[in-house]
Amino acid sequence: MKRLVEAAIRILELLAGALFLMLFFLNILKITLRYFLGLAWLWVPDFSRLVFIWMVFLGATVLYARGAHLVIDFFLNRMEEVAKRWMNLLIDAGMTVFLIVLLLRGIDITRVRMRIPFDTWDFPTGYAYAAVPVCSAIMIAVSLSRMADLLRARREQ
């Protein structure tokens, strides 16, 4: 499972980077068309919002999986190694519960938003909201993989 999660995270990292570049160049194109040619593509802000939401959620998933997100570990660093492992297991278990709730509520909200189109584009906003359950499911897999690693390391000692 760990190899599968690592491969998925590498793919998500590339996808988040590609979405960032797409958003960057789309905005450059929008500015160029508006100021130099007097053209305004009305669908660009909605598409930018869709790309931005997916980029943020995929980026957050990659950061969570790599352990590069912001953490307050003042007390954790002062604990003994055994207590630190148990605390990490407890943190991952709590995070898994939170992510399950986020997954379930994200599915509900995505279903509702599938009936609501973007402002200037006949495309359901639910596709933007789908980033929540998709990334939550991936983060659940990451949390479960971490907990399995912690339990496996505990058995080996």
C-alpha positions in Angstrom: 0.0 0.0 0.0 2.9 2.3 0.8 4.3 2.1 -2.8 0.9 2.8 -4.2 0.4 5.8 -2.1 3.9 7.1 -2.9 3.3 6.7 -6.7 -0.1 8.4 -6.4 1.5 11.3 -4.5 4.2 11.7 -7.2 1.5 11.9 -9.8 -0.5 14.4 -7.8 2.6 16.5 -7.3 3.1 16.7 -11.1 -0.6 17.4 -11.6 -0.7 20.2 -9.0 2.4 21.8 -10.7 0.7 21.5 -14.1 -2.4 23.1 -12.8 -0.3 25.9 -11.3 1.3 26.5 -14.7 -2.0 26.3 -16.5 -3.5 28.9 -14.1 -0.5 31.2 -14.5 -0.5 31.1 -18.3 -4.3 31.4 -18.5 -4.1 34.6 -16.4 -1.3 35.9 -18.5 -3.4 35.2 -21.6 -6.4 36.9 -20.1 -4.5 40.0 -19.2 -2.8 40.1 -22.6 -6.1 39.7 -24.5 -7.9 42.3 -22.4 -5.2 45.1 -22.4 -3.7 44.6 -25.9 -6.6 43.3 -28.0 -9.6 44.5 -26.0 -11.0 40.9 -25.8 -12.5 39.3 -22.7 -13.2 35.7 -22.5 -16.1 35.4 -20.0 -15.4 31.8 -19.2 -11.9 32.3 -18.0 -12.7 33.4 -14.4 -14.9 30.4 -13.8 -12.3 28.0 -15.3 -9.6 29.7 -13.2 -11.6 29.1 -10.1 -12.0 25.4 -11.0 -8.3 25.0 -11.7 -7.4 26.9 -8.5 -9.6 24.8 -6.3 -8.1 21.6 -7.6 -4.6 22.9 -7.5 -5.0 23.9 -3.8 -6.5 20.6 -2.7 -4.0 18.5 -4.7 -1.2 20.6 -3.3 -2.5 20.2 0.3 -2.7 16.4 -0.3 0.9 16.3 -1.4 2.0 18.4 1.5 0.1 16.2 3.9 1.6 13.1 2.4 5.1 14.4 2.5 4.8 15.8 6.0 5.6 19.2 4.7 2.5 20.9 6.1 2.6 23.3 9.0 2.8 21.5 12.3 3.1 22.5 15.9 5.5 19.9 17.4 6.8 21.8 20.4 5.4 19.2 22.9 5.9 16.2 20.5 9.6 16.9 20.2 10.0 16.8 24.0 8.5 13.3 24.3 10.3 10.1 24.5 10.4 8.0 21.3 7.8 5.5 22.5 5.4 8.2 23.6 6.1 10.1 20.3 5.1 7.1 18.3 1.9 6.6 20.2 1.1 10.3 19.9 1.7 10.2 16.1 -0.6 7.2 15.9 -3.3 9.1 17.9 -2.9 12.2 15.6 -3.2 10.0 12.5 -6.3 8.3 13.9 -7.9 11.6 14.7 -7.0 13.0 11.3 -8.5 9.9 9.6 -11.8 10.5 11.5 -11.8 14.1 10.4 -11.0 13.1 6.8 -13.8 10.5 6.8 -16.3 13.2 7.8 -14.8 15.6 5.2 -15.2 12.8 2.6 -18.8 12.1 3.4 -19.8 15.8 3.6 -17.8 16.5 0.5 -19.8 13.9 -1.5 -23.1 15.4 -0.3 -22.1 18.9 -1.2 -20.7 17.8 -4.6 -24.0 16.1 -5.4 -25.9 19.3 -4.6 -23.5 21.5 -6.6 -23.8 19.3 -9.7 -27.1 21.0 -10.3 -25.6 24.4 -10.1 -23.6 25.7 -13.1 -20.8 28.3 -13.1 -21.9 31.9 -13.7 -20.8 32.2 -17.3 -20.2 28.7 -18.2 -22.7 25.9 -18.5 -20.6 23.5 -16.5 -21.6 22.2 -13.0 -19.7 23.7 -10.1 -19.8 20.2 -8.5 -16.7 19.4 -10.5 -14.8 22.0 -8.5 -16.3 20.7 -5.2 -15.3 17.1 -6.2 -11.8 18.1 -5.1 -12.8 17.8 -1.5 -13.9 14.1 -1.5 -11.2 13.0 -3.9 -8.4 14.6 -1.9 -9.9 13.5 1.4 -9.9 9.9 0.2 -6.3 10.1 -0.8 -5.4 11.6 2.5 -7.3 8.8 4.3 -5.1 6.3 2.4 -2.0 8.3 3.5 -3.1 8.3 7.1 -3.9 4.6 7.1 -0.5 3.9 5.5 1.2 5.9 8.2 -0.7 4.2 11.0 0.2 0.8 9.5 3.9 1.8 9.4 3.8 2.9 13.0 2.1 -0.3 14.2 4.6 -2.4 12.1 7.6 -0.5 13.6 6.1 -1.1 17.1 5.8 -4.9 16.5 9.4 -5.1 15.2 10.8 -3.6 18.4 
